């Protein structure tokens, strides 16, 4: 439609934005090759509009989306590059754009966690937490605290791990009911069970794992809610429960 209005072959912000919107749809349906195609079109058009060497917040947004896409396809080196490009674009812009800045920091930390770079990820998350005011953005702060809990667990900082996971739990529970909230709470309870297992509290770890399972199953009741991410979480939880009961049986036998 925009092409009909502005003319075929015309570069326009509205067309570039439409390309990003189409890419989002393909990302949501797991069609990452098509998503990459439209994000690349959007990036090329935005650069053509504002200049290849010009900084613009739309370029930063597009790089962020590209980073998430590469993360979803396990191409972590490309993902980190795109996130860094988004940060460069944002830093050179005249305005703060704190929501984007925080989002990129969180996304970059998730990729670093997937690459087992927990120390670097933790540093970025602490920076993101600093730029997320406590009086709003509770969902953002909840996500950051959950990821910080994961980093601290892998870094064997168990007191800090509990501090951040408990904060995430409180933030999530204060949010309105939604499938996203149920999934997020399940993730927190799963990591609490990991922490408790590390500390030798097997029975309590089982309680939190079973809470996580109940939460995920409440979302999976509607088959339309099934996503690769949710399926992976369900698998992780069931494996954890099986492992915990095996460990508990060993304790009882001893």
C-alpha positions in Angstrom: 0.0 0.0 0.0 2.8 2.4 0.9 4.6 1.6 -2.3 1.4 2.5 -4.2 1.2 5.8 -2.4 4.9 6.8 -2.6 5.8 5.0 -5.8 7.7 1.8 -6.5 11.4 2.1 -5.8 10.9 5.1 -3.4 12.7 5.1 -0.1 10.4 6.2 2.7 10.3 5.8 6.5 6.8 4.4 6.4 7.8 1.6 4.0 10.9 0.8 6.1 8.7 0.6 9.2 6.3 -1.7 7.3 9.2 -4.0 6.5 10.1 -4.2 10.2 6.5 -5.0 11.0 6.4 -7.8 8.4 9.7 -9.1 9.8 8.1 -9.2 13.3 5.3 -11.4 12.0 7.7 -13.8 10.5 9.8 -13.9 13.6 6.7 -14.7 15.7 5.9 -17.6 13.4 9.5 -18.9 13.4 10.1 -18.1 9.7 13.5 -16.5 10.4 14.8 -16.5 6.8 11.9 -14.4 5.7 12.2 -12.2 8.8 15.9 -11.6 8.0 15.0 -10.6 4.4 12.6 -7.9 5.5 14.8 -6.6 8.3 17.6 -6.3 5.8 15.3 -4.4 3.4 14.3 -2.1 6.3 17.9 -1.4 7.3 19.1 -0.7 3.8 16.2 1.6 3.2 16.6 3.5 6.5 20.3 4.0 5.7 19.5 5.2 2.2 17.1 7.8 3.7 19.3 9.1 6.4 22.7 8.4 4.9 24.9 5.3 5.3 27.2 7.0 7.8 24.4 8.9 9.6 23.1 7.9 13.0 19.4 7.5 13.5 17.3 5.9 16.1 15.4 3.8 13.5 18.7 2.2 12.5 19.3 1.4 16.2 15.8 -0.3 16.4 16.5 -2.3 13.3 19.9 -3.5 14.5 18.2 -4.5 17.8 15.7 -6.6 15.9 18.4 -8.2 13.8 20.3 -9.0 17.0 17.3 -10.8 18.4 16.8 -12.7 15.2 20.4 -13.9 15.1 20.0 -14.9 18.8 16.9 -17.0 18.0 18.9 -18.8 15.3 21.9 -19.4 17.7 24.2 -17.1 15.6 25.6 -15.4 18.7 28.6 -13.7 17.1 26.3 -11.9 14.6 23.8 -11.2 17.4 26.4 -9.5 19.5 27.6 -7.5 16.5 24.1 -6.2 15.8 23.5 -5.3 19.5 26.7 -3.4 19.6 25.8 -1.5 16.4 22.4 -0.6 18.0 24.3 0.7 21.1 26.6 2.8 18.9 23.6 4.3 17.0 21.8 5.1 20.2 24.9 6.6 21.8 25.4 8.9 18.9 21.8 10.2 18.9 21.0 13.4 20.7 18.3 12.0 22.9 18.6 9.3 25.6 16.1 6.7 24.3 16.5 4.9 27.7 13.8 2.2 26.9 15.8 1.1 23.8 19.1 1.4 25.6 17.8 -0.9 28.4 16.2 -3.3 25.9 19.5 -3.7 24.0 21.5 -4.2 27.2 19.1 -7.0 28.3 19.1 -8.6 24.9 22.9 -8.5 24.6 23.1 -10.0 28.1 20.8 -12.9 27.1 23.1 -13.7 24.1 26.2 -13.6 26.4 24.4 -15.9 28.8 23.8 -18.3 26.0 27.5 -18.1 25.2 28.4 -18.8 28.9 29.9 -15.3 29.4 28.1 -14.8 32.7 30.5 -12.2 34.2 30.1 -9.8 31.2 26.3 -10.4 31.1 26.0 -9.6 34.8 27.8 -6.3 34.3 25.4 -5.3 31.5 22.4 -6.3 33.5 23.4 -4.2 36.5 23.7 -1.3 34.1 20.3 -2.0 32.7 18.8 -2.2 36.2 20.4 1.2 37.0 18.5 2.7 34.1 15.1 1.1 34.9 13.3 3.3 37.5 11.7 1.4 40.4 8.4 3.1 40.1 7.5 1.7 36.7 8.7 -0.9 34.1 8.1 -3.7 36.6 8.1 -6.3 33.8 11.5 -5.0 32.6 13.0 -5.0 36.1 11.6 -8.5 36.7 13.3 -9.8 33.6 16.6 -8.2 34.5 16.5 -9.6 38.1 15.7 -13.1 36.7 18.7 -12.9 34.3 20.9 -11.6 37.1 19.8 -14.6 39.2 20.9 -16.9 36.4 24.3 -15.2 36.1 24.9 -15.3 39.9 24.0 -19.0 40.0 26.5 -19.9 37.3 29.1 -17.6 39.0 28.4 -19.5 42.3 27.2 -16.3 44.0 24.4 -18.0 45.7 23.3 -15.3 48.2 23.1 -12.8 45.3 21.3 -15.4 43.2 18.6 -15.7 45.8 18.3 -11.9 46.2 17.7 -11.4 42.5 15.4 -14.4 41.9 13.3 -13.4 44.9 13.1 -9.8 43.5 12.0 -11.2 40.1 9.4 -13.3 41.8 7.9 -10.3 43.7 7.9 -8.2 40.5 6.2 -10.9 38.4 3.6 -11.6 41.0 2.6 -7.9 41.2 1.8 -7.9 37.4 -1.7 -8.5 35.9 -2.4 -12.1 35.1 -1.3 -13.3 31.6 0.3 -16.3 29.9 3.6 -14.3 29.8 3.4 -13.8 33.5 2.8 -17.6 34.1 5.7 -18.6 31.9 8.0 -16.0 33.5 7.1 -17.2 37.0 7.7 -20.8 35.9 11.2 -19.8 34.8 12.0 -18.2 38.1 10.7 -21.2 40.1 12.9 -23.5 38.0 16.0 -21.4 38.7 15.1 -21.3 42.4 15.0 -25.1 42.3 18.4 -25.2 40.6 19.7 -22.9 43.4 18.2 -25.1 46.1 19.7 -28.2 44.6 23.1 -26.6 44.6 22.6 -25.9 48.3 21.5 -29.5 49.0 17.8 -28.7 49.7 16.4 -31.4 47.4 12.8 -31.5 48.8 12.4 -27.8 48.5 13.9 -27.9 45.0 11.2 -30.4 44.1 8.4 -28.1 45.5 9.6 -25.2 43.3 10.0 -27.4 40.2 6.5 -28.7 40.6 5.2 -25.2 41.0 7.0 -24.3 37.7 5.4 -27.3 36.0 1.9 -26.3 37.2 2.4 -22.8 35.8 3.5 -24.0 32.4 0.8 -26.6 32.2 -1.8 -23.8 32.9 -0.6 -22.0 29.8 -0.3 -25.2 27.7 -4.0 -26.0 28.3 -4.7 -23.9 25.2 -2.7 -25.4 22.4 -2.6 -22.1 20.6 -0.1 -21.0 23.3 2.4 -23.6 22.4 5.7 -22.1 21.2 9.2 -23.6 20.8 10.3 -21.6 23.9 7.5 -22.8 26.1 8.0 -26.4 24.9 11.7 -26.1 25.8 10.8 -24.7 29.2 8.4 -27.6 29.8 11.1 -30.1 28.9 13.7 -28.5 31.2 11.2 -28.6 34.1 10.2 -32.2 33.6 13.9 -33.3 33.3 14.7 -31.3 36.5 11.8 -33.0 38.4 12.9 -36.5 37.2 16.5 -35.7 38.2 15.4 -34.4 41.6 13.3 -37.5 42.5 16.3 -39.7 41.4 18.5 -37.7 43.8 16.0 -37.9 46.6 15.7 -41.7 46.1 19.5 -42.0 46.5 19.4 -39.9 49.7 16.7 -42.2 51.1 18.6 -45.4 50.1 21.7 -44.1 51.9 
